[in-house]
């Protein structure tokens, strides 16, 4: 399990709910399945997509709603336990699945989906299962035709796609969050450097001690710049993987014809996501290269003040100029993230 240093994550911290809702709606409609994304407490973070009339009727009773909640809870717990999509028969006799969203070693939510049959023969078991809900038989049997028939392999594929997409989106958002925090830490460190330089300019009495503190802070900044580069490499890798996923989905969609429309939606959205993430990573990478060069320059200047205190004033002015330049680039890096 990854130790991220960020603390407990919420799904809304790393995933744009608006984007997720749009993708979920399009995918559910094209695949003929229902879907909703919930947080770790089981509370919905998206609106239900493509819910069938039969399930709405079952959930219209207190007992039916409790049965559905229990079914979702058990399915979600099993998915989290295994760390992969879990397909099961719900308490009302329909086929459902749960796909965990795990980011930075933390479970942050679950995509629940299904509300389908593998075949019309599955309808035969529904009557006995829901007969205790105190609903007239025609109240639920009349809505059974709203339940779509979806092949088992397509259900497995749909669960895998939703699992892959949501976890990829979450991981990209998580890496951006880490990068944003690192950039903020970067700025904070340079604020400390600026404070030290102001003291150094005001008085030369403690110049040696202040300069040693300054050197440590600059080295700390350089280490943070290295961490940012590592994060950028991960984002670029994720973007490339996302682009490949989109390409593969497009190929499969073309092969599958009409039933592959859902994968066509995935292909389009994943390619847009990967291009956007990669462009941001490239821009941020260029900034970190400039930052590293400027930090090296600042470190050299700082060391020279220890050796030649007679040139203190000129060195301080040059260092301040470098600090302002790096701070400006750090702020731009924060804006990009």
N, C-alpha and C positions, 0 to 999 in steps of 0.2 A: 504493500500500500504506500502510495506516494505521500511524502510529508511536504505540504505546500506552504506552510507558514502563514496562510491567509486566514485560517479559521474556518468555521462551519459555513458551507456554501448553500445558497438557495438556488433553485433552478432559474429564477428570474435574474440572478446575478450574472449569469453567463449566457443565457439564451434570450434573444429578442422574441417575446411572446407574439408580437404581431406577425413576424416572419413565420414562426412556428405554426400559428393559426392558419395562415394562408396556405402553407405547404400541407398541413394536416387536412384541411378542407378539400383541396384539389386531389390529394392522393386518395382520400377516403371515397370521394365521389367516383373517381376513375376506376378504383378497384372493387367498388361495391361492398365496402366494409365500413363499420362504425369505428370511431376512434376518439379518444380524449386523453389529454396529458394531465397528470396529477403530481402534486408535490409529495414529499416524504410522509406527510400526514394524511394523504389520500384526498386532499382538497384540490379541485380542478384549477389548473392555471390556464387552460384553454376552454373554449366552448365546445360542447360535444359536436362531432362531425358525423353526419349521415346516420343518426340513431334511427332504428326501425320502430314502426308503430307498435309491434308486439311488445317490445321491451318497455316502451313508454307506458303501455297499458299495465304491465306487470308492476312497474315502479310507481304506479298511481296509488297503490295500496301500501300502508305502512309495513306490513309483513313482507310484501314483495320487495320494497325498497331495502329493507334490512337484509334480505337474502342476497340481493345483488351486491350490496356493500360488503357482505361477508365473503362472497365469491371473489370480488375484486381484490380484497385484502389478502386472501389465501394465494391467489394467482400472483399478485405483486410480490409477496414474501418469497415465493418459490423462485421467481425470476431474479430477485436480488440475491438469494442464496446461491444460485448457480451462475449468476453473472451473465446470463444470456436470455433470449426470448423463451417464454414458456407458453405452450398451447394447451388448453384444457377445456373441459365441458363445464359450463357454468351451472349454477343452482336451478336455472330454468330450462336447461337442456340444450342451450345453444353453444356453438363453438366460439370461444374467446381466446385472447392471448394477452400476455403482459411482457413488455420490453423495458428493462431497466435503463435508466440514464445515469451513468457512472462517470464522474469527472474528477481528476486529481485524486483518485482513490476513494472518493466519497459518493455515496448514492444520493442523488439530488432530486430524483423524480422517476416516474414510470409512465410509459405510454400504454394505455389500455385500449384494446380493439377487438373486433370480431363481430358478434351478433349475426352469425351466419350459420347455415347448415352445409354439410358436405354433400348431402343428397336429400330428396324429399322424404326418404324413408326415416330420416331423423325426426320428422314431425310426430311419428307415432309414439315416441316416448314422452313428448311434452305434456300430454293430458294428465298422465299419472303424477308427473313431477309438480305441476302447479295446481293440482286439484284442491289443495288445502288453502288456497288464497281467498276463498269465499267470493270468487268471481263466477258469474254464470259462464258455463262452458263456451257459449258463443262469443263472450266478451274477449276471449283470447284466441280461440280457434279462428275467428273471423279476421284476425290480424296476422295469422301465420304466413299468409301469402306475401307479407311485407318483408319477410326474411329471405335474403338472397341465398342462392346456391353457389358456393365457391369451392373449386377443387382444393383438395388438401395441400397440394404442392404450391398453389398460389397463395394460400393462407400463410404457409411457412415462409414463402418469399416476401410477402407483405410485412410480416413480423420482423424478418431480418433487415429489410430495407429501412423500416421505421427505426429500428434499433441502431443501424449504422449511421443514418442521417442525423438523428437526434444526438447521438454520442459524438459525432464529428463536429456538429455545430457547437455543442457544449464545450468540447475540448478547445476549439478555436477561440470561443469566448473566454474560456479559462486562461488560455495563454495570453490573450490580450489584457485580461485583468492583472496577471502577474507582471506583464510588461508595463502596464500603467503604474502599478505600485512601485516597480523598480525605478521608473522615470521620476515619480514623486520623491522617492528616496534620494535619487540623484540630485534633484533640485534642493532638497532639504540639506544635503551635505554641502552643496555649494553656498547655501545661505550661511552655514556655519563657517565656511572658508572666508566669506565676505566679512563676517563679523570679526574673525581673527585678523583680517587684513586692515580693518578700520583701527583696531587696537594697535597694530604694528605701525600704522601711519601716524597715529597720535603720539606715540612715544617709542623711543629706541631702547628704553631701559630693559624691557623683557623680550628683546628681539629674538634671541636664540631659542628661548622656551616656546614663544609663539610660533616660530618657524618650524619647530619639530612637530607641534600639533597640526600645523598646516600640511606638512608632508604626509602625516598619517591620514588626514582627511582626503588628500588627493589620491593616495594609494587606495583608500576605500572606494573612492569614486571610480577609479580604474577597474577595480574588481567588479563593481556594479555594472560598468559598461560591458565587461566580459559576460556577465550573466544575461544582459539584454541580448547580446549576440547569440547566445545559446538559445534563448527563447525565440528569437527571430528565425533561427535555423529550424526549430520545431514547427513554427507557423508555416514556413515555406514547405516543409515536408508534408504537413497536413494538407496544405493547399494543393500540392502535387497529387497526393493520394485522393483528395476530393475530386480533382479534375479527372483522374483516371476512373474513379467510381462513376462520375457523370458520363464519361465516354463509354464505359462498359454498359451502363444502364441504357444509353441511347442505342447501342448496337443490339442489345437484347430486346428493346422496345420495337426496333425495326423488324427483328426476326419474329416477334410474337404477334405483330399486326394489331388487330383491334384490342386484344386483351393486354397489350403492352402499353396502353396509354398511360397507366400509372407510373411505369418506369420512365416514360418520356418526360413526365412532370419532374421526376427526380433528376433526370439528366440535365434539364434546363436549369433548375434551381441550384444544383451542385456546381455546375460550371460557373454560374454567376458568383456563387459564394467563393469558389476557389480563386477566381481571377481577382475579386475584390480583396481577399485576404493576402494574396501574393503581392499585389500592388502596394498595400499598406506596409507589408514586411520589407519590401525593397526600399521604399522611401525611408522607413525607420532605420534600415540597415545602413543606408548612405549617411544618415545623421550620426549613427554610432561610430562610424569610421572617422568622421570629422571630429567627433567628441574625443575619441581615443588619441588622435593626433594632437589636439589642443591640450588634453590632459598631460601628455608626455612633455609638451612644451612648457606647461605650467610647472610641472615637477622639476624640470631642469632649471627653470628660473628660481624656484624656491630653494633648491640646493645651493645655487650660486650665492644666495643671500647669507647662507651660513658661513661660506668661505670668505666672502668679501663684504663685510659689513659697511665698508666705506662707500659702496655703491648701492646702499640700501634704498634710497629714495627712488632712483631710476628703476630698480628691480621691482619695487612695489607697484609703480605705475604700470609697468608692463604686465605684471601678474594680474592686476585689477582688470586690465583690458581683456586678458585671456579669460578671466572668470566671467565677465559680462558676456563674452562670446559664447562660452559653453552654457551658461545659464539660459541664454536665448535659444540655443539649439535644444536644450533639455525641455524647455517649455513647449517648443514645437513638437518634440517627440511625444510629450504628454498629450498634446492636442490630437496628434495622429492616432494615438491609441484610443 
